[in-house]
Amino acid sequence: MNIICNFPAISIMLCLFAGIFSSGMKGKSARWLNTVLLIVVLVLNAVTTGYCAQNGSFVYVMGKFPAPWGNELRAGSLEGLMATFFCVIMILSLWGGVHKLFGEVDIEKHHLYYVLMGLLLSSLLALIYTNDLFTAYVFIEINTIAACGLIMIRQNGRTIEAAVRYMVMSLIGSAMVLFGICIVYDITGHLLMSNIKDRIAAMMVGGTYPVPLLIAIALLSVGLAIKSALFPFHAWLPDAYGYSTVSSAAVLSSLVSKGYIFLLIKIIYRVIGFDIFAYSEIIDVLFIFGLAGMIFGSVNAIRENDVRRMIAYSSVAQIGYIYMGIGMGTEFGMIAAIFHILTHAATKSLLFVSAMGLTDVSGEKRQFIYLTGAGYRYVVAGVAFAVGSLSMVGVPLFAGFISKLLFAEAAVSLPRKMLPVLIVLGISTILNAIYFMKTVIRIYTPYTGKEYPVKHFKDAKIYSIVLILFIIVNVLLGVYSDPVVELIRRGIEMFA
């Protein structure tokens, strides 16, 4: 076997080992260990992506035990792209909030923070690469525990309450996923995705178990929708993102929910079969909830007076975009949805990290009135927030514009869904402009009141570099989107 075929398994194990070794280190040492291993994992996954783009997908058999007894990892160009991008966002999010961590988390708990980050990335990579449904469920639970720990490690009343709400909603979603997996295993006798797909195809031909299959599809879809905060299952999200540490908010909003959505896409293609999933009409339910999320998430963001919670509610709307693309039921819609996963990951982490700099030079206040003139007090943070806002609105040259263009193009070929998509897309864009441009105008309105004390950050240069790198990632997605879209298209073909 080519050595590159080992890279997905090595990546998952390295992240697990990073979490294990960090538990016995001091905070600074744990941070550097995680950074080095993240860079190594990034390189491994980038090489895997290039290999799959040239040679197609491959299956790695864990422990050399073949199906149906063994466990498998499957890598294709789409899995490699997602894993590589997740590593990039994780590195930038960690370093973007590194100086803030000292004021948000007790110093004796810093090593535990990096333990949780290592476990979180390990679980995300496993969700991306696994070809086994039960393994996916195991890492869903690891992901849930790690994410909950990242929320509550700040240890104040709001984060503990947010963590409890997150845990309750997430466990409901996990239970539904587990029930769905149990039904699938009962009617097919398999847990490996490729084996399940073959068995379900045979069942459809024979007309056996139609009701249990429909129930399983519904449980898996709704369970993962709850865990990814699709409207109306988003009640836990504003507090979880709004009151956790900056790095945690960036990672949770950009990566965790996207890991669950990507797993759902894998289930649609590699477990159920896309045609069968569309025939079940559950895809229309996801489509309707996605449209509703685009509107109600934006409306709630407009009503917010706290910049962090406004960005959090914006995530509800952006997740609605992704489910709208999935709900279109076409390859073009799925390409748009997957591209928006990348767009949202790059942009939302940029917004959370840049908002931190703006609030830090505004007396640590997060209400909009205190942010007046903050763009002048911290120039790099102001520019970064403006770039993220323009991307979310859909201004050309930025990633968000390509996402909305892809959604519109995908809708044109759908007579039944074209009008709802274009109408809601237009309304949502207007609402996006209202709350993001309102904030940009606020931070660039000259401030005439009492000056805030100038703050000198220990890692100000690192923070500024991270924001610049975030801007570069966003612009590259907007300007050089064609290769990414083509890679996604080829990855979907490998899925199918």
DACOR-V87094 format. One record per pair of residues at least 24 apart in sequence whose C-alpha atoms are under 10 Angstrom apart, sorted by the first residue. I is the first residue (numbers start at 1). J is the second residue. Records with the same first field share a line. If there is no record, write none. Layout:
# DACOR-V87094
I=J / J
This chain:
# DACOR-V87094
1=60
4=44 / 45 / 47 / 48 / 49 / 51 / 52
5=48 / 51 / 52 / 57 / 58 / 59 / 60 / 61 / 73 / 74 / 75
6=44 / 48 / 59 / 60 / 61 / 62 / 73
7=41 / 43 / 44 / 45 / 46 / 47 / 48 / 60 / 75
8=41 / 44 / 45 / 48 / 60 / 73 / 74 / 75 / 79 / 80 / 83 / 125 / 126 / 128 / 129 / 130
9=60 / 61 / 62 / 72 / 73 / 74 / 125 / 126 / 129 / 130
10=41 / 44 / 45
11=37 / 38 / 40 / 41 / 42 / 43 / 44 / 45 / 83 / 121 / 122 / 125 / 126
12=41 / 118 / 119 / 121 / 122 / 123 / 124 / 125 / 126 / 129
13=41 / 119 / 122 / 125 / 126
14=38 / 40 / 41 / 118 / 121 / 122
15=41 / 115 / 117 / 118 / 119 / 120 / 121 / 122 / 123 / 125
16=115 / 116 / 117 / 118 / 119 / 120 / 121 / 122 / 123
17=115 / 118 / 119 / 122
18=114 / 115 / 116 / 117 / 118 / 119 / 122
19=111 / 112 / 113 / 114 / 115 / 116 / 117 / 118 / 119 / 120 / 121 / 122
20=112 / 114 / 115 / 116 / 118 / 119
21=111 / 114 / 115 / 118
22=110 / 111 / 112 / 113 / 114 / 115 / 116 / 118
23=109 / 110 / 111 / 112 / 113 / 114 / 115 / 116
24=111 / 112 / 115
25=110 / 111 / 112 / 114 / 115
26=107 / 108 / 109 / 110 / 111 / 112
27=107 / 108 / 109 / 110 / 111 / 112 / 113 / 114
28=107 / 110 / 111 / 114
29=110 / 111 / 114
30=110 / 111 / 112 / 113 / 114 / 115
31=94 / 95 / 98 / 110 / 111 / 113 / 114 / 115
32=114
33=114
34=91 / 94 / 114 / 115 / 117 / 118
35=90 / 91 / 92 / 94 / 95 / 114
36=91
37=118
38=87 / 88 / 90 / 91 / 118 / 121
39=87 / 88 / 91
40=87
41=83 / 84 / 87 / 88
42=80 / 83 / 84 / 85 / 86 / 87 / 88 / 90 / 91
43=84 / 87
44=80 / 83 / 84
45=75 / 77 / 79 / 80 / 81 / 82 / 83 / 84 / 85 / 86 / 87 / 125
46=77 / 80 / 81 / 82 / 83 / 84 / 85 / 87
47=80 / 81 / 84
48=75 / 76 / 77 / 79 / 80 / 81 / 83 / 84
49=75 / 76 / 77 / 78 / 79 / 80 / 81 / 82 / 83 / 84 / 487 / 491
50=76 / 77 / 80 / 81 / 487
51=75 / 76 / 77 / 80
52=76 / 77 / 78 / 79 / 80 / 81 / 490 / 491 / 494
53=77 / 78 / 80 / 81 / 487 / 490 / 491
56=490 / 491 / 493 / 494
57=491 / 494 / 495
58=494
59=129 / 130 / 131
60=129 / 130 / 131
61=131
67=190 / 191 / 192 / 194 / 195
68=132 / 189 / 190 / 191 / 192 / 195
69=190 / 191 / 192
70=132 / 191 / 192
71=130 / 131 / 132 / 133 / 134 / 135 / 191 / 192
72=129 / 130 / 131 / 132 / 135 / 192 / 193
73=126 / 127 / 128 / 129 / 130 / 131 / 132 / 135 / 192
74=128 / 129 / 130 / 131 / 132 / 193 / 495
75=128 / 129 / 130 / 131 / 491 / 494 / 495
76=129 / 487 / 490 / 491 / 492 / 493 / 494 / 495
77=487 / 488 / 489 / 490 / 491 / 492 / 493 / 494 / 495
78=128 / 129 / 338 / 484 / 487 / 488 / 489 / 490 / 491 / 492 / 493 / 494 / 495
79=125 / 127 / 128 / 129 / 130 / 262 / 266 / 488 / 491 / 492 / 495
80=125 / 128 / 129 / 491
81=128 / 342 / 484 / 487 / 488 / 491
82=124 / 125 / 128 / 129 / 255 / 258 / 259 / 262 / 338 / 341 / 342 / 488
83=121 / 124 / 125 / 126 / 127 / 128 / 129 / 259
84=125
85=255 / 342 / 345 / 346 / 473
86=121 / 124 / 125 / 251 / 254 / 255 / 256 / 258 / 259 / 342 / 345 / 346
87=121 / 124 / 125 / 255
88=346 / 469 / 470 / 473
89=250 / 251 / 254 / 255 / 342 / 345 / 346 / 347 / 349 / 350 / 470 / 473
90=117 / 120 / 121 / 247 / 248 / 250 / 251 / 252 / 254 / 255 / 345 / 349
91=247 / 251 / 466
92=247 / 250 / 251 / 346 / 349 / 350 / 353 / 462 / 463 / 465 / 466 / 467 / 469 / 470
93=246 / 247 / 248 / 249 / 250 / 251 / 254 / 346 / 349 / 350 / 352 / 353 / 463 / 466 / 467 / 470
94=246 / 247 / 248 / 250 / 251 / 353 / 466
95=247 / 353 / 459 / 462 / 463 / 465 / 466 / 467
96=246 / 247 / 250 / 349 / 350 / 352 / 353 / 354 / 356 / 357 / 459 / 460 / 462 / 463 / 464 / 465 / 466 / 467 / 470
97=245 / 246 / 247 / 248 / 249 / 250 / 352 / 353 / 354 / 356 / 357 / 459 / 462 / 463 / 466
98=245 / 246 / 247 / 458 / 459 / 462 / 463
99=457 / 458 / 459 / 460 / 462 / 463
100=245 / 246 / 247 / 356 / 357 / 360 / 457 / 458 / 459
101=154 / 245 / 246 / 247 / 248
103=154 / 245
104=153 / 154 / 155 / 156 / 244 / 245 / 246
105=152 / 153 / 154 / 155 / 245
106=153 / 154 / 155
109=153 / 154
110=153
112=149 / 150 / 153
113=146 / 149 / 150 / 153 / 154 / 248
114=150
115=146 / 149 / 150
116=142 / 143 / 145 / 146 / 147 / 148 / 149 / 150 / 153
117=143 / 146 / 147 / 149 / 150 / 247 / 248 / 251
118=146
119=143 / 145 / 146 / 147
120=144 / 145 / 146 / 147 / 150 / 251 / 252 / 255 / 256
121=146 / 251 / 255 / 256 / 259
123=256 / 259
124=255 / 256 / 257 / 258 / 259 / 260 / 262 / 263
125=259
126=259 / 263
127=259 / 260 / 262 / 263 / 264 / 266
128=259 / 260 / 262 / 263 / 266
129=263 / 266
130=192 / 193 / 263 / 266
131=191 / 192 / 193 / 194 / 195 / 266 / 267 / 270 / 271
132=190 / 191 / 192 / 193 / 194 / 195 / 196 / 271
133=177 / 178 / 181 / 182 / 184 / 185 / 190 / 191 / 192 / 193 / 196 / 263 / 267 / 271
134=177 / 178 / 181 / 182 / 185 / 190 / 191 / 192 / 193
135=191 / 192
136=177 / 181 / 260 / 263
137=174 / 175 / 177 / 178 / 181
138=174 / 178
140=170 / 174 / 177 / 224 / 227 / 256 / 259 / 260 / 263
141=170 / 171 / 174
143=256 / 259 / 260
144=170 / 171 / 174 / 227 / 256
145=170 / 171
147=240 / 248 / 249 / 251 / 252 / 256
148=240 / 252
149=248
150=240 / 244 / 245 / 247 / 248 / 249 / 251 / 252
151=239 / 240 / 241 / 242 / 243 / 244 / 245 / 248 / 249 / 252
152=240 / 243 / 244 / 245 / 248
153=244 / 245 / 248
154=243 / 244 / 245 / 248
155=244
156=243 / 244
157=243
158=239 / 240 / 242 / 243 / 244
159=239 / 240 / 241 / 242 / 243 / 244 / 245
160=239 / 240 / 243 / 244
161=236 / 239 / 240 / 243
162=235 / 236 / 237 / 238 / 239 / 240 / 241 / 242 / 243 / 244
163=236 / 237 / 239 / 240 / 243 / 244
164=236 / 240
165=235 / 236 / 237 / 239 / 240
166=227 / 229 / 234 / 235 / 236 / 237 / 239 / 240
167=227 / 236
168=236
169=223 / 226 / 227 / 229 / 233 / 234 / 235 / 236
170=223 / 224 / 226 / 227 / 228 / 229 / 233 / 236
171=223 / 226 / 227
172=222 / 223 / 224 / 226 / 227
173=219 / 220 / 221 / 222 / 223 / 224 / 225 / 226 / 227 / 228 / 233
174=219 / 220 / 222 / 223 / 224 / 226 / 227
175=219 / 220 / 223
176=216 / 218 / 219 / 220 / 221 / 222 / 223 / 224 / 226
177=216 / 217 / 218 / 219 / 220 / 221 / 222 / 223 / 224 / 227
178=216 / 219 / 220 / 223
179=215 / 216 / 219 / 220 / 223
180=212 / 213 / 214 / 215 / 216 / 217 / 218 / 219 / 220 / 221 / 222 / 223
181=216 / 217 / 219 / 220
182=216
183=212 / 213 / 215 / 216 / 217 / 219
184=212 / 213 / 215 / 216 / 217 / 220 / 271 / 272
185=216
186=212
187=212 / 213 / 216
188=213
191=271
192=270 / 271
193=266 / 267 / 269 / 270 / 271 / 272
194=269 / 270 / 271 / 272 / 273
195=270 / 271
196=270 / 271 / 272 / 273
197=267 / 268 / 269 / 270 / 271 / 272 / 273
198=270 / 271 / 272 / 273
199=271 / 272
200=271 / 272 / 273 / 276
201=271 / 272 / 273 / 276
204=276
210=280
213=272 / 280
214=276 / 277 / 280 / 281 / 282
215=280
216=272
217=267 / 268 / 271 / 272 / 276 / 277 / 280 / 282 / 283
218=277 / 280 / 281 / 282 / 283 / 285
220=264 / 267 / 268
221=261 / 264 / 265 / 267 / 268 / 282 / 283 / 285 / 286
222=264 / 282 / 285 / 286
223=260 / 264
224=257 / 259 / 260 / 261 / 262 / 263 / 264
225=257 / 260 / 261 / 264 / 286 / 289 / 319 / 323
226=257 / 260
227=256 / 257 / 258 / 259 / 260 / 261
228=253 / 256 / 257 / 258 / 259 / 260 / 261 / 316 / 319
229=253 / 257 / 260 / 261 / 293 / 315 / 316 / 317 / 319 / 320
230=257 / 261 / 286 / 289 / 290 / 292 / 293 / 294 / 297 / 315 / 316 / 317 / 318 / 319 / 320 / 321 / 322 / 323
231=286 / 288 / 289 / 290 / 291 / 292 / 293 / 294 / 295 / 296 / 297 / 316 / 317 / 319 / 320 / 323
232=289 / 290 / 292 / 293 / 296 / 297 / 316
233=289 / 293 / 316
234=293 / 297 / 313 / 315 / 316
235=313 / 316
237=309 / 312 / 313 / 315 / 316
238=301 / 308 / 309 / 310 / 311 / 312 / 313 / 314 / 315 / 316
239=308 / 309 / 312 / 313
240=309 / 312
241=308 / 309 / 311 / 312 / 313 / 315 / 352
242=306 / 307 / 308 / 309 / 310 / 311 / 312 / 313 / 352
243=308 / 309
244=308
245=352 / 356
246=308 / 349 / 352 / 353 / 354 / 355 / 356
247=349 / 352 / 353 / 356
248=349 / 352
249=308 / 311 / 312 / 348 / 349 / 352 / 353
250=312 / 345 / 346 / 347 / 348 / 349 / 350 / 351 / 352 / 353
251=345 / 348 / 349 / 352
252=345 / 348 / 349
253=311 / 312 / 315 / 316 / 319 / 344 / 345 / 348 / 349 / 352
254=315 / 341 / 342 / 343 / 344 / 345 / 346 / 347 / 348 / 349 / 350 / 352
255=341 / 342 / 344 / 345 / 346 / 348 / 349
256=345
257=315 / 319 / 341 / 345
258=319 / 322 / 338 / 340 / 341 / 342 / 344 / 345
259=341
261=319 / 322 / 323 / 326 / 337 / 338 / 341
262=337 / 338 / 341
264=326
265=326 / 334 / 337 / 338 / 492 / 495
266=492 / 495 / 496
267=495
268=326 / 495 / 496
269=492 / 493 / 494 / 495 / 496
270=494 / 495 / 496
273=495 / 496
274=329 / 330 / 331 / 496
275=329 / 330
277=329
278=327 / 328 / 329 / 330
279=329
281=327 / 329
282=327
283=323 / 324 / 326 / 327 / 328 / 329
284=323 / 324 / 326 / 327 / 328 / 329 / 417
285=323 / 324 / 327
286=320 / 322 / 323 / 324 / 325 / 326 / 327 / 328
287=320 / 321 / 322 / 323 / 324 / 325 / 326 / 327 / 328 / 329 / 417 / 421
288=320 / 323 / 324 / 327 / 328 / 420 / 421
289=320 / 321 / 323 / 324 / 327
290=316 / 317 / 318 / 319 / 320 / 321 / 322 / 323 / 324 / 325 / 326 / 327
291=317 / 319 / 320 / 321 / 322 / 323 / 324 / 325 / 327 / 420 / 421 / 423 / 424 / 425 / 428
292=316 / 317 / 320 / 321 / 324 / 424
293=317 / 318 / 319 / 320 / 321 / 323 / 324 / 428
294=318 / 319 / 320 / 321 / 322 / 323 / 324 / 424 / 425 / 427 / 428 / 429 / 431 / 432
295=320 / 321 / 424 / 425 / 427 / 428 / 429 / 431 / 432
296=320 / 428 / 431
297=428 / 431 / 432
298=427 / 428 / 429 / 430 / 431 / 432 / 433 / 434 / 435
299=428 / 431 / 432 / 434 / 435
300=435
301=431 / 432 / 434 / 435 / 436
302=431 / 432 / 433 / 434 / 435 / 436 / 438
303=435
304=367 / 368 / 435
305=366 / 367 / 368 / 369
306=365 / 366 / 367 / 368 / 369
307=351 / 352 / 355 / 356 / 358 / 359 / 365 / 366 / 367 / 368 / 371 / 435 / 436 / 439
308=351 / 352 / 353 / 355 / 356 / 359 / 366 / 367
309=352 / 366 / 367
310=435 / 436 / 439
311=348 / 349 / 351 / 352 / 355 / 389 / 435 / 436
312=348 / 351 / 352
314=348 / 392 / 432 / 435 / 436
315=344 / 345 / 348
317=428 / 432
318=343 / 344 / 348 / 392 / 428 / 432
319=344
321=403 / 404 / 407 / 421 / 424 / 425 / 428
322=403 / 407
324=407 / 421 / 425
325=406 / 407 / 408 / 410 / 411 / 421
327=417
328=407 / 410 / 411 / 413 / 414 / 416 / 417 / 418 / 421
329=410 / 414 / 417
330=410 / 411 / 413 / 414
331=410 / 489 / 492 / 493
332=406 / 407 / 408 / 409 / 410 / 411 / 413 / 489
333=406 / 407 / 408 / 409 / 410 / 411 / 413 / 414
334=406 / 407 / 410 / 488 / 489 / 492
335=403 / 406 / 407 / 410 / 485 / 486 / 487 / 488 / 489 / 490 / 491 / 492
336=402 / 403 / 404 / 405 / 406 / 407 / 408 / 409 / 410 / 485 / 488 / 489
337=403 / 404 / 406 / 407
338=403 / 485 / 488 / 489 / 492
339=399 / 400 / 402 / 403 / 404 / 406 / 407 / 477 / 481 / 484 / 485 / 488
340=399 / 400 / 401 / 402 / 403 / 404 / 406 / 407
341=403
342=399 / 400 / 403 / 474 / 477 / 484
343=391 / 392 / 398 / 399 / 400 / 401 / 402 / 403 / 473 / 474 / 477 / 478
344=388 / 391 / 392 / 399 / 400 / 403 / 474
345=474
346=388 / 391 / 399 / 400 / 470 / 471 / 472 / 473 / 474 / 475 / 477
347=384 / 385 / 387 / 388 / 389 / 390 / 391 / 392 / 398 / 399 / 400 / 470 / 471 / 473 / 474
348=385 / 388 / 389 / 391 / 392
349=388 / 467 / 470
350=381 / 384 / 385 / 387 / 388 / 389 / 466 / 467 / 468 / 469 / 470 / 471 / 473 / 474
351=381 / 384 / 385 / 386 / 387 / 388 / 389 / 392 / 467 / 470
352=385 / 388
353=381 / 384 / 385 / 463 / 466 / 467 / 470
354=378 / 380 / 381 / 382 / 383 / 384 / 385 / 386 / 388 / 463 / 464 / 466 / 467 / 470
355=381 / 382 / 384 / 385
356=381 / 385
357=381 / 382 / 384 / 385 / 457 / 460 / 463 / 464
358=382 / 385 / 443
360=452 / 454 / 455 / 456 / 457
361=451 / 452 / 453 / 454 / 455 / 456
362=451 / 452 / 453 / 454 / 455
363=451 / 452 / 453 / 454 / 455
364=452
368=438 / 439 / 442 / 443
369=439 / 442 / 443
370=442 / 443 / 447 / 452
371=439 / 440 / 442 / 443 / 444 / 445 / 447
372=439 / 440 / 441 / 442 / 443 / 444 / 445 / 446 / 447 / 448 / 449
373=440 / 441 / 442 / 443 / 444 / 445 / 446 / 447 / 448
374=440 / 442 / 443 / 444 / 445 / 446 / 447 / 452
375=440 / 441 / 442 / 443 / 444 / 445 / 446
376=443 / 444 / 445 / 446 / 447
377=443 / 444 / 447 / 451 / 452 / 454 / 455
378=443 / 454 / 455 / 464
379=444 / 464
380=463 / 464 / 465 / 467 / 468
381=463 / 464 / 467 / 468
382=440 / 443 / 444
383=440 / 444 / 467 / 468 / 471
384=464 / 467 / 468 / 469 / 470 / 471
385=436 / 439 / 440 / 443 / 467 / 471
386=436 / 437 / 439 / 440 / 441 / 443 / 444
387=440 / 470 / 471 / 474 / 475
388=436 / 470 / 471 / 474 / 475
389=432 / 433 / 435 / 436 / 437 / 438 / 439 / 440
390=432 / 433 / 436 / 437 / 440
391=436 / 474 / 475 / 478
392=429 / 432 / 433 / 436
393=428 / 429 / 430 / 431 / 432 / 433 / 434 / 435 / 436 / 437
394=429 / 432 / 433 / 478
395=433 / 478
396=475 / 478 / 479
397=474 / 475 / 476 / 477 / 478 / 479 / 480
398=471 / 472 / 473 / 474 / 475 / 476 / 477 / 478 / 479 / 480 / 481
399=473 / 474 / 475 / 476 / 477 / 478 / 479 / 480 / 481
400=474 / 475 / 477 / 478
401=477 / 478 / 479
402=477 / 478 / 479 / 480 / 481 / 482 / 485
403=477 / 478 / 481
404=429
406=485
